[in-house]
């Protein structure tokens, strides 16, 4: 167990390495979480609060707030006047029988790849830039919507807020050249909810869904939670889908949108169409999660089709906590989906829907997308230049105006071990690509995000990442 002087040095180092644009509260919380989960044992005593505040330059109430939050979450215990210790939440009992208190479905989901418990850091994937989002404008619109005569916005919704559907239709026409009727738009609480609604309404337990490899773990988890079997088609951006392909006639086929996630490269319409021709699925779902380039040439979606559905979300465009999205479905299906949604989930959040409609109608979303796409492209170019010639790196996905990119590693490198090394030794959060590759897909790599760092901080962290990868490769050699 570390003495308190060494523990203080670890906290100082981890705090300095956190992205500079995070608040002091966020930087300190992420630093302590990383040390508790990766380094410290139960019973490790933290340095005194006065020493921590002086060393880190944080206020006593900031430290107290972080300590209180970690105590509530079960990571720390504190005794007034005596100190604070690591408590460590008990690990899950993996020896429990499958007939225990949770379902087998839940056990399978919890044992596989899912959301990371760490959601901040320079390269954490899937998180957009929330620091520069025009929150003041959003709050102003919210205050205008929440006036006394708008009490109907506090009721259950019925099919979604009409002005928001009109705003989304205009947004899709401007950014994707997609022209759809308002009754084709179904408002959802994010992309996962839209996927779940499609799986419940369009497939039965035991039906098959086909998706790419590498795959988006969130979509795979939703399908499996709904009782669907999942097959994978291994996709190579240069050559298309590899043989052997999944068996024809699945119930669903799922693609990410204009840019593939997690590879971070532009998807290829011709490749998708060839797979569709081979599979002849009942339904085709396309998850268009980012709008960085305003191009729809990579999409297979056609609003006039009778079996193609577009899934959209504002979480990646704006901020994750919004949890609003939409489906664009065949007109004949919209009434059924709305009834299923009402029967299973009910509907609401009309206040948020009204604010979002006003935000889009005023041109704020278009302005934000143009601005942040240019920023993301600049960040990706910077990171690409820093990483592309690093030992062990075969390729970096071409710079794009999106939040995610990928690094292809030498097949001799273990990307799982590298990811743990980057987190434990250097406090850098990345995702190993191999965890989202199906059997037979032997690619190794890292999935990175650029939403949480910019400017000098991005350059500094990018150099640290390149140096850490180089050090890992040298150790492996």
VEXLODREN-112316 format. One record per residue (C-alpha): residue number from 1; residue in three letters; x, y, z. Coordinates in steps of 0.2 Angstrom, whole numbers, plus 5000, padded with zeros to 4 digits. Each point is the difference from the previous one (the first is absolute). Layout:
% VEXLODREN-112316
[rec NUM; ALA; [X; Y; Z]];
...
% end
This chain:
% VEXLODREN-112316
[rec 1; UNK; [5000; 5000; 5000]];
[rec 2; UNK; [5007; 5017; 4995]];
[rec 3; UNK; [5005; 5013; 5013]];
[rec 4; UNK; [4990; 5016; 5000]];
[rec 5; UNK; [5015; 5010; 4992]];
[rec 6; UNK; [5001; 4988; 4985]];
[rec 7; UNK; [4981; 5000; 4999]];
[rec 8; UNK; [5000; 5019; 4999]];
[rec 9; UNK; [5013; 5000; 4986]];
[rec 10; UNK; [4989; 4988; 4990]];
[rec 11; UNK; [4985; 5011; 5003]];
[rec 12; UNK; [5010; 5015; 4994]];
[rec 13; UNK; [5006; 4991; 4984]];
[rec 14; UNK; [4983; 4993; 4996]];
[rec 15; UNK; [4992; 5017; 5003]];
[rec 16; UNK; [5013; 5009; 4988]];
[rec 17; UNK; [4997; 4988; 4986]];
[rec 18; UNK; [4981; 5002; 5000]];
[rec 19; UNK; [4994; 5011; 4985]];
[rec 20; UNK; [5002; 5018; 5005]];
[rec 21; UNK; [4982; 5005; 4994]];
[rec 22; UNK; [4992; 4990; 5013]];
[rec 23; UNK; [4994; 5008; 5017]];
[rec 24; UNK; [5011; 4997; 5015]];
[rec 25; UNK; [4986; 4989; 5007]];
[rec 26; UNK; [5000; 4989; 4985]];
[rec 27; UNK; [5019; 4999; 4999]];
[rec 28; UNK; [5002; 4995; 5018]];
[rec 29; UNK; [4985; 4987; 4999]];
[rec 30; UNK; [5007; 4991; 4985]];
[rec 31; UNK; [5018; 5000; 5008]];
[rec 32; UNK; [4994; 4992; 5016]];
[rec 33; UNK; [4988; 4988; 4991]];
[rec 34; UNK; [5015; 4994; 4989]];
[rec 35; UNK; [5011; 4998; 5015]];
[rec 36; UNK; [4987; 4990; 5010]];
[rec 37; UNK; [4996; 4989; 4986]];
[rec 38; UNK; [5017; 4997; 4993]];
[rec 39; UNK; [5013; 5002; 5013]];
[rec 40; UNK; [4994; 5001; 5018]];
[rec 41; UNK; [4994; 4986; 5012]];
[rec 42; UNK; [4986; 5001; 5012]];
[rec 43; UNK; [5006; 5009; 5015]];
[rec 44; UNK; [5012; 5012; 4991]];
[rec 45; UNK; [4999; 5016; 5010]];
[rec 46; UNK; [4999; 5016; 4990]];
[rec 47; UNK; [5011; 5015; 5004]];
[rec 48; UNK; [4993; 5013; 5012]];
[rec 49; UNK; [4987; 5012; 4992]];
[rec 50; UNK; [5010; 5015; 5004]];
[rec 51; UNK; [5016; 4992; 4991]];
[rec 52; UNK; [4989; 4996; 4985]];
[rec 53; UNK; [4993; 5017; 4998]];
[rec 54; UNK; [5016; 5008; 5002]];
[rec 55; UNK; [5009; 4989; 4988]];
[rec 56; UNK; [4986; 5000; 4986]];
[rec 57; UNK; [4995; 5018; 5003]];
[rec 58; UNK; [4982; 4996; 5002]];
[rec 59; UNK; [4987; 5007; 5013]];
[rec 60; UNK; [4995; 4990; 5015]];
[rec 61; UNK; [4982; 4999; 4995]];
[rec 62; UNK; [5006; 4993; 4983]];
[rec 63; UNK; [5009; 4986; 5008]];
[rec 64; UNK; [4986; 4997; 5012]];
[rec 65; UNK; [4988; 4999; 4986]];
[rec 66; UNK; [5010; 4987; 4991]];
[rec 67; UNK; [5003; 4990; 5016]];
[rec 68; UNK; [4982; 5000; 5004]];
[rec 69; UNK; [4995; 4994; 4982]];
[rec 70; UNK; [5013; 4985; 5001]];
[rec 71; UNK; [4994; 4996; 5018]];
[rec 72; UNK; [4982; 4999; 4993]];
[rec 73; UNK; [5006; 4989; 4986]];
[rec 74; UNK; [5008; 4988; 5012]];
[rec 75; UNK; [5018; 5004; 4995]];
[rec 76; UNK; [5006; 5008; 5016]];
[rec 77; UNK; [4996; 5001; 5018]];
[rec 78; UNK; [5003; 5014; 5011]];
[rec 79; UNK; [5001; 5003; 5019]];
[rec 80; UNK; [4999; 5018; 5006]];
[rec 81; UNK; [5016; 5005; 5008]];
[rec 82; UNK; [5009; 4984; 4996]];
[rec 83; UNK; [5001; 5000; 4981]];
[rec 84; UNK; [4994; 4992; 4984]];
[rec 85; UNK; [5004; 4982; 4993]];
[rec 86; UNK; [4997; 4990; 4985]];
[rec 87; UNK; [4985; 4989; 5002]];
[rec 88; UNK; [4999; 4991; 4983]];
[rec 89; UNK; [4983; 4994; 4994]];
[rec 90; UNK; [4999; 4981; 5001]];
[rec 91; UNK; [5003; 4992; 4983]];
[rec 92; UNK; [4986; 4990; 4992]];
[rec 93; UNK; [4998; 4982; 5006]];
[rec 94; UNK; [5004; 4991; 4984]];
[rec 95; UNK; [4998; 4983; 5008]];
[rec 96; UNK; [4981; 5004; 5003]];
[rec 97; UNK; [4989; 4987; 4990]];
[rec 98; UNK; [4991; 5006; 4985]];
[rec 99; UNK; [4984; 4998; 5009]];
[rec 100; UNK; [5005; 5014; 5013]];
[rec 101; UNK; [4991; 5016; 5003]];
[rec 102; UNK; [5003; 5007; 4983]];
[rec 103; UNK; [4995; 4993; 4983]];
[rec 104; UNK; [5012; 4990; 4989]];
[rec 105; UNK; [4997; 5014; 4987]];
[rec 106; UNK; [5007; 5013; 5012]];
[rec 107; UNK; [5015; 4989; 5005]];
[rec 108; UNK; [5005; 4998; 4982]];
[rec 109; UNK; [4998; 5019; 4997]];
[rec 110; UNK; [5010; 5004; 5015]];
[rec 111; UNK; [5014; 4988; 4996]];
[rec 112; UNK; [5003; 5007; 4982]];
[rec 113; UNK; [5006; 5017; 4993]];
[rec 114; UNK; [4989; 5015; 5006]];
[rec 115; UNK; [5002; 5018; 5004]];
[rec 116; UNK; [5016; 5005; 5009]];
[rec 117; UNK; [4998; 5006; 5018]];
[rec 118; UNK; [5012; 5014; 4996]];
[rec 119; UNK; [4992; 5013; 4989]];
[rec 120; UNK; [5013; 5014; 5000]];
[rec 121; UNK; [5017; 5001; 4994]];
[rec 122; UNK; [5010; 5006; 4985]];
[rec 123; UNK; [4995; 4986; 4988]];
[rec 124; UNK; [4985; 4992; 5008]];
[rec 125; UNK; [4990; 4994; 4985]];
[rec 126; UNK; [4982; 5004; 4996]];
[rec 127; UNK; [4999; 5016; 5010]];
[rec 128; UNK; [4997; 5017; 4991]];
[rec 129; UNK; [5007; 5017; 5005]];
[rec 130; UNK; [4988; 5005; 5014]];
[rec 131; UNK; [5012; 5015; 5006]];
[rec 132; UNK; [4996; 5011; 4985]];
[rec 133; UNK; [4982; 4996; 4997]];
[rec 134; UNK; [4990; 5016; 5001]];
[rec 135; UNK; [4992; 4996; 5017]];
[rec 136; UNK; [4995; 5018; 5003]];
[rec 137; UNK; [4989; 5000; 4984]];
[rec 138; UNK; [4992; 4983; 5005]];
[rec 139; UNK; [4996; 5007; 5017]];
[rec 140; UNK; [4992; 5015; 4993]];
[rec 141; UNK; [4989; 4990; 4988]];
[rec 142; UNK; [4995; 4989; 5015]];
[rec 143; UNK; [4995; 5015; 5010]];
[rec 144; UNK; [4989; 5006; 4985]];
[rec 145; UNK; [4992; 4983; 4998]];
[rec 146; UNK; [4996; 4997; 5019]];
[rec 147; UNK; [4987; 5014; 5002]];
[rec 148; UNK; [4984; 4998; 5010]];
[rec 149; UNK; [4989; 4998; 4985]];
[rec 150; UNK; [5010; 4985; 4993]];
[rec 151; UNK; [4994; 4988; 5013]];
[rec 152; UNK; [4995; 4988; 4986]];
[rec 153; UNK; [5018; 4997; 4998]];
[rec 154; UNK; [5000; 4991; 5017]];
[rec 155; UNK; [4988; 4987; 4994]];
[rec 156; UNK; [5003; 4983; 4991]];
[rec 157; UNK; [5004; 5002; 4982]];
[rec 158; UNK; [4991; 4992; 4986]];
[rec 159; UNK; [5011; 4995; 4985]];
[rec 160; UNK; [5013; 5014; 5004]];
[rec 161; UNK; [5000; 5019; 5000]];
[rec 162; UNK; [4994; 5006; 4983]];
[rec 163; UNK; [5011; 5015; 4998]];
[rec 164; UNK; [5015; 4989; 5004]];
[rec 165; UNK; [4995; 4988; 4986]];
[rec 166; UNK; [5000; 5015; 4988]];
[rec 167; UNK; [5016; 5006; 5006]];
[rec 168; UNK; [5008; 4983; 4998]];
[rec 169; UNK; [4993; 4998; 4982]];
[rec 170; UNK; [5008; 5017; 4995]];
[rec 171; UNK; [5016; 4995; 5008]];
[rec 172; UNK; [5001; 4984; 4991]];
[rec 173; UNK; [4996; 5009; 4983]];
[rec 174; UNK; [5014; 5012; 5003]];
[rec 175; UNK; [5013; 4988; 5006]];
[rec 176; UNK; [4996; 4984; 4992]];
[rec 177; UNK; [4989; 5005; 4985]];
[rec 178; UNK; [4987; 4988; 5007]];
[rec 179; UNK; [4982; 5006; 4998]];
[rec 180; UNK; [4987; 4991; 5010]];
[rec 181; UNK; [4983; 5002; 5006]];
[rec 182; UNK; [4997; 5005; 5018]];
[rec 183; UNK; [4990; 4984; 5004]];
[rec 184; UNK; [5016; 4991; 4996]];
[rec 185; UNK; [5009; 5007; 5015]];
[rec 186; UNK; [4999; 4991; 5017]];
[rec 187; UNK; [5008; 5010; 5014]];
[rec 188; UNK; [5010; 4989; 5012]];
[rec 189; UNK; [5011; 5002; 5015]];
[rec 190; UNK; [5016; 4997; 4991]];
[rec 191; UNK; [5007; 4987; 4987]];
[rec 192; UNK; [5000; 4986; 5013]];
[rec 193; UNK; [4982; 5003; 5003]];
[rec 194; UNK; [4996; 5000; 4981]];
[rec 195; UNK; [5009; 4984; 4998]];
[rec 196; UNK; [4991; 4992; 5014]];
[rec 197; UNK; [4983; 5006; 4993]];
[rec 198; UNK; [5005; 4992; 4983]];
[rec 199; UNK; [5005; 4984; 5007]];
[rec 200; UNK; [4984; 4998; 5011]];
[rec 201; UNK; [4989; 5005; 4985]];
[rec 202; UNK; [5008; 4992; 4986]];
[rec 203; UNK; [5008; 4984; 5006]];
[rec 204; UNK; [4996; 4985; 5012]];
[rec 205; UNK; [5011; 4992; 5012]];
[rec 206; UNK; [5012; 4988; 4991]];
[rec 207; UNK; [5000; 5010; 4984]];
[rec 208; UNK; [5017; 5005; 4993]];
[rec 209; UNK; [5008; 5017; 4998]];
[rec 210; UNK; [5015; 5003; 4989]];
[rec 211; UNK; [5013; 5014; 5004]];
[rec 212; UNK; [5017; 5004; 4995]];
[rec 213; UNK; [5017; 4995; 5008]];
[rec 214; UNK; [5007; 5010; 5008]];
[rec 215; UNK; [4983; 5004; 5007]];
[rec 216; UNK; [4992; 5013; 5011]];
[rec 217; UNK; [4998; 4992; 5017]];
[rec 218; UNK; [4985; 5010; 5005]];
[rec 219; UNK; [4989; 4994; 4985]];
[rec 220; UNK; [5006; 4982; 5003]];
[rec 221; UNK; [4995; 5001; 5018]];
[rec 222; UNK; [4983; 5006; 4996]];
[rec 223; UNK; [4997; 4986; 4988]];
[rec 224; UNK; [5006; 4987; 5012]];
[rec 225; UNK; [4989; 5007; 5014]];
[rec 226; UNK; [4985; 4999; 4989]];
[rec 227; UNK; [5004; 4981; 4997]];
[rec 228; UNK; [5007; 5002; 4983]];
[rec 229; UNK; [5014; 4989; 4993]];
[rec 230; UNK; [5014; 5011; 4993]];
[rec 231; UNK; [5011; 4995; 4985]];
[rec 232; UNK; [5014; 5010; 4993]];
[rec 233; UNK; [5007; 5005; 4983]];
[rec 234; UNK; [5018; 5005; 5001]];
[rec 235; UNK; [5003; 5016; 4990]];
[rec 236; UNK; [5016; 5006; 4992]];
[rec 237; UNK; [4998; 5018; 4995]];
[rec 238; UNK; [5011; 4997; 4984]];
[rec 239; UNK; [4993; 4984; 4994]];
[rec 240; UNK; [4982; 4998; 5008]];
[rec 241; UNK; [4993; 4986; 5010]];
[rec 242; UNK; [5011; 4984; 5001]];
[rec 243; UNK; [4994; 4982; 4997]];
[rec 244; UNK; [4993; 4991; 5008]];
[rec 245; UNK; [4984; 5011; 5001]];
[rec 246; UNK; [4986; 4996; 5012]];
[rec 247; UNK; [4986; 4990; 4995]];
[rec 248; UNK; [4986; 5009; 4990]];
[rec 249; UNK; [4983; 5005; 5006]];
[rec 250; UNK; [5004; 5008; 5017]];
[rec 251; UNK; [4986; 5010; 5008]];
[rec 252; UNK; [5010; 5016; 5001]];
[rec 253; UNK; [5016; 5006; 4994]];
[rec 254; UNK; [5009; 5015; 5008]];
[rec 255; UNK; [5012; 5013; 4994]];
[rec 256; UNK; [5008; 5015; 5007]];
[rec 257; UNK; [4997; 5016; 4990]];
[rec 258; UNK; [5011; 5010; 4988]];
[rec 259; UNK; [5015; 4996; 5011]];
[rec 260; UNK; [5004; 4983; 5007]];
[rec 261; UNK; [5001; 4998; 5019]];
[rec 262; UNK; [5012; 4995; 5007]];
[rec 263; UNK; [5012; 5001; 4985]];
[rec 264; UNK; [4997; 5019; 4998]];
[rec 265; UNK; [5001; 4998; 4981]];
[rec 266; UNK; [4987; 5005; 4987]];
[rec 267; UNK; [4988; 4985; 4997]];
[rec 268; UNK; [4998; 4994; 4982]];
[rec 269; UNK; [4982; 4999; 4992]];
[rec 270; UNK; [5005; 4987; 4987]];
[rec 271; UNK; [5006; 4989; 5014]];
[rec 272; UNK; [4984; 5001; 5010]];
[rec 273; UNK; [4989; 4997; 4984]];
[rec 274; UNK; [5010; 4985; 4996]];
[rec 275; UNK; [4997; 4993; 5017]];
[rec 276; UNK; [4982; 5004; 4999]];
[rec 277; UNK; [4998; 4991; 4984]];
[rec 278; UNK; [5009; 4985; 5007]];
[rec 279; UNK; [4990; 5000; 5016]];
[rec 280; UNK; [4983; 5005; 4994]];
[rec 281; UNK; [4995; 5006; 5018]];
[rec 282; UNK; [4982; 5004; 5005]];
[rec 283; UNK; [5006; 5017; 5008]];
[rec 284; UNK; [5015; 5011; 4997]];
[rec 285; UNK; [5005; 5012; 5014]];
[rec 286; UNK; [5012; 5014; 4998]];
[rec 287; UNK; [5007; 5009; 5015]];
[rec 288; UNK; [5006; 5017; 4994]];
[rec 289; UNK; [5008; 5006; 5016]];
[rec 290; UNK; [5010; 5015; 4994]];
[rec 291; UNK; [4998; 5015; 4987]];
[rec 292; UNK; [5017; 5006; 4998]];
[rec 293; UNK; [5001; 5000; 4982]];
[rec 294; UNK; [4982; 5003; 4994]];
[rec 295; UNK; [5001; 4986; 4987]];
[rec 296; UNK; [4988; 4986; 4998]];
[rec 297; UNK; [5009; 4991; 4985]];
[rec 298; UNK; [5005; 4986; 5012]];
[rec 299; UNK; [4983; 4997; 5007]];
[rec 300; UNK; [4989; 4986; 4992]];
[rec 301; UNK; [4984; 5008; 5008]];
[rec 302; UNK; [4986; 5005; 4989]];
[rec 303; UNK; [4984; 5008; 5008]];
[rec 304; UNK; [4990; 4993; 4986]];
[rec 305; UNK; [5005; 4982; 5004]];
[rec 306; UNK; [4988; 4988; 5009]];
[rec 307; UNK; [5013; 4992; 5011]];
[rec 308; UNK; [5014; 5012; 5004]];
[rec 309; UNK; [5001; 5010; 5016]];
[rec 310; UNK; [5012; 5014; 5005]];
[rec 311; UNK; [5005; 5002; 5018]];
[rec 312; UNK; [5006; 5017; 5006]];
[rec 313; UNK; [5005; 5007; 5017]];
[rec 314; UNK; [5005; 5018; 5006]];
[rec 315; UNK; [5011; 4993; 5014]];
[rec 316; UNK; [5016; 5000; 4989]];
[rec 317; UNK; [4995; 5016; 4991]];
[rec 318; UNK; [4996; 5010; 5016]];
[rec 319; UNK; [5003; 4992; 5017]];
[rec 320; UNK; [4997; 4982; 5007]];
[rec 321; UNK; [4988; 5005; 5014]];
[rec 322; UNK; [4987; 5006; 4987]];
[rec 323; UNK; [4994; 4982; 4996]];
[rec 324; UNK; [4989; 5005; 4985]];
[rec 325; UNK; [5000; 4992; 4983]];
[rec 326; UNK; [4989; 4995; 4986]];
[rec 327; UNK; [4996; 4986; 4988]];
[rec 328; UNK; [4995; 5003; 4982]];
[rec 329; UNK; [4989; 4985; 4995]];
[rec 330; UNK; [4989; 4995; 4986]];
[rec 331; UNK; [4983; 5010; 5001]];
[rec 332; UNK; [4990; 4983; 5002]];
[rec 333; UNK; [5011; 4996; 5015]];
[rec 334; UNK; [5000; 5016; 5010]];
[rec 335; UNK; [4983; 4998; 5009]];
[rec 336; UNK; [5004; 4982; 5005]];
[rec 337; UNK; [5017; 5006; 5008]];
[rec 338; UNK; [4992; 5014; 5009]];
[rec 339; UNK; [4987; 4988; 5007]];
[rec 340; UNK; [5014; 4988; 5006]];
[rec 341; UNK; [5009; 5014; 5007]];
[rec 342; UNK; [4985; 5007; 5010]];
[rec 343; UNK; [4996; 4982; 5006]];
[rec 344; UNK; [5017; 4996; 5006]];
[rec 345; UNK; [5009; 5016; 5005]];
[rec 346; UNK; [4987; 5014; 5000]];
[rec 347; UNK; [5005; 5017; 4993]];
[rec 348; UNK; [5005; 5016; 5008]];
[rec 349; UNK; [5015; 5013; 5000]];
[rec 350; UNK; [4990; 5012; 4991]];
[rec 351; UNK; [5009; 5015; 5008]];
[rec 352; UNK; [5017; 4993; 4993]];
[rec 353; UNK; [4992; 4997; 4983]];
[rec 354; UNK; [4993; 5018; 5000]];
[rec 355; UNK; [5017; 5007; 5004]];
[rec 356; UNK; [5008; 4990; 4987]];
[rec 357; UNK; [4988; 5005; 4987]];
[rec 358; UNK; [5003; 5018; 5004]];
[rec 359; UNK; [5019; 4997; 4999]];
[rec 360; UNK; [4999; 4992; 4983]];
[rec 361; UNK; [4987; 5013; 4993]];
[rec 362; UNK; [5011; 5015; 5005]];
[rec 363; UNK; [5015; 4993; 4991]];
[rec 364; UNK; [5010; 4996; 5015]];
[rec 365; UNK; [5002; 4981; 4997]];
[rec 366; UNK; [5007; 5004; 4982]];
[rec 367; UNK; [5012; 5013; 5007]];
[rec 368; UNK; [5006; 4988; 5013]];
[rec 369; UNK; [5002; 4985; 4988]];
[rec 370; UNK; [5010; 5011; 4988]];
[rec 371; UNK; [5011; 5007; 5014]];
[rec 372; UNK; [5004; 4984; 5009]];
[rec 373; UNK; [5002; 4990; 4984]];
[rec 374; UNK; [5014; 5012; 4995]];
[rec 375; UNK; [5008; 4998; 5018]];
[rec 376; UNK; [4999; 4981; 4999]];
[rec 377; UNK; [5009; 5000; 4983]];
[rec 378; UNK; [5014; 5011; 5007]];
[rec 379; UNK; [5002; 4989; 5015]];
[rec 380; UNK; [5000; 4984; 4990]];
[rec 381; UNK; [5013; 5007; 4988]];
[rec 382; UNK; [5011; 5004; 5015]];
[rec 383; UNK; [4998; 4983; 5008]];
[rec 384; UNK; [5003; 4991; 4984]];
[rec 385; UNK; [5017; 5009; 4997]];
[rec 386; UNK; [5005; 4996; 5018]];
[rec 387; UNK; [4996; 4981; 4999]];
[rec 388; UNK; [5002; 4995; 4982]];
[rec 389; UNK; [5019; 4996; 5001]];
[rec 390; UNK; [5000; 4993; 5017]];
[rec 391; UNK; [5008; 4983; 5001]];
[rec 392; UNK; [4986; 4986; 5001]];
[rec 393; UNK; [4988; 5011; 4991]];
[rec 394; UNK; [4995; 4994; 4982]];
[rec 395; UNK; [4988; 5013; 4996]];
[rec 396; UNK; [4989; 5014; 5007]];
[rec 397; UNK; [4982; 5003; 4993]];
[rec 398; UNK; [5000; 5015; 4988]];
[rec 399; UNK; [4996; 5016; 5009]];
[rec 400; UNK; [4981; 5004; 5000]];
[rec 401; UNK; [4989; 5012; 5008]];
[rec 402; UNK; [4993; 4988; 5013]];
[rec 403; UNK; [5004; 4996; 5018]];
[rec 404; UNK; [5007; 4982; 4997]];
[rec 405; UNK; [5015; 4993; 4991]];
[rec 406; UNK; [5010; 4984; 5001]];
[rec 407; UNK; [5018; 4994; 5000]];
[rec 408; UNK; [5004; 4984; 4992]];
[rec 409; UNK; [5014; 4991; 5009]];
[rec 410; UNK; [5012; 4986; 4995]];
[rec 411; UNK; [4992; 4983; 5002]];
[rec 412; UNK; [5014; 4995; 5011]];
[rec 413; UNK; [4994; 5012; 5013]];
[rec 414; UNK; [4987; 4997; 5014]];
[rec 415; UNK; [4988; 5015; 4999]];
[rec 416; UNK; [4992; 4994; 5016]];
[rec 417; UNK; [5016; 5000; 5010]];
[rec 418; UNK; [5005; 5017; 4992]];
[rec 419; UNK; [4984; 5008; 5005]];
[rec 420; UNK; [5002; 4994; 5018]];
[rec 421; UNK; [5018; 5007; 4999]];
[rec 422; UNK; [4994; 5017; 4994]];
[rec 423; UNK; [4987; 5001; 5014]];
[rec 424; UNK; [5011; 4993; 5014]];
[rec 425; UNK; [5016; 5008; 4996]];
[rec 426; UNK; [4995; 5016; 4991]];
[rec 427; UNK; [4982; 5004; 5004]];
[rec 428; UNK; [4995; 4999; 4982]];
[rec 429; UNK; [4983; 4993; 4996]];
[rec 430; UNK; [4998; 4991; 4983]];
[rec 431; UNK; [4990; 4985; 4994]];
[rec 432; UNK; [5009; 4984; 4993]];
[rec 433; UNK; [4993; 4996; 4983]];
[rec 434; UNK; [5001; 4981; 5002]];
[rec 435; UNK; [4986; 5001; 5013]];
[rec 436; UNK; [4988; 5005; 4986]];
[rec 437; UNK; [5006; 4988; 4987]];
[rec 438; UNK; [4990; 4984; 4997]];
[rec 439; UNK; [5009; 4983; 4999]];
[rec 440; UNK; [5010; 4999; 4985]];
[rec 441; UNK; [5004; 5018; 5000]];
[rec 442; UNK; [5018; 5001; 5006]];
[rec 443; UNK; [5003; 5019; 4999]];
[rec 444; UNK; [5008; 5009; 5014]];
[rec 445; UNK; [4999; 5018; 5004]];
[rec 446; UNK; [4994; 5015; 5011]];
[rec 447; UNK; [4984; 5010; 4999]];
[rec 448; UNK; [5002; 5018; 5005]];
[rec 449; UNK; [4989; 5015; 5002]];
[rec 450; UNK; [5005; 5019; 4997]];
[rec 451; UNK; [4985; 5007; 5009]];
[rec 452; UNK; [5009; 5003; 5017]];
[rec 453; UNK; [5016; 5009; 4995]];
[rec 454; UNK; [5005; 5014; 4988]];
[rec 455; UNK; [5015; 5012; 4997]];
[rec 456; UNK; [5015; 4998; 5011]];
[rec 457; UNK; [4992; 4988; 5011]];
[rec 458; UNK; [4997; 4988; 4985]];
[rec 459; UNK; [5018; 5002; 4994]];
[rec 460; UNK; [5006; 4996; 5017]];
[rec 461; UNK; [4989; 4985; 5003]];
[rec 462; UNK; [5003; 4994; 4982]];
[rec 463; UNK; [5019; 5001; 5003]];
[rec 464; UNK; [4998; 4990; 5016]];
[rec 465; UNK; [4989; 4987; 4991]];
[rec 466; UNK; [5013; 4998; 4986]];
[rec 467; UNK; [5014; 4998; 5013]];
[rec 468; UNK; [4991; 4988; 5010]];
[rec 469; UNK; [4996; 4989; 4985]];
[rec 470; UNK; [5018; 5001; 4995]];
[rec 471; UNK; [5005; 4995; 5018]];
[rec 472; UNK; [4988; 4985; 5000]];
[rec 473; UNK; [5006; 4994; 4983]];
[rec 474; UNK; [5018; 5001; 5006]];
[rec 475; UNK; [4996; 4990; 5016]];
[rec 476; UNK; [4991; 4987; 4989]];
[rec 477; UNK; [5015; 4998; 4989]];
% end
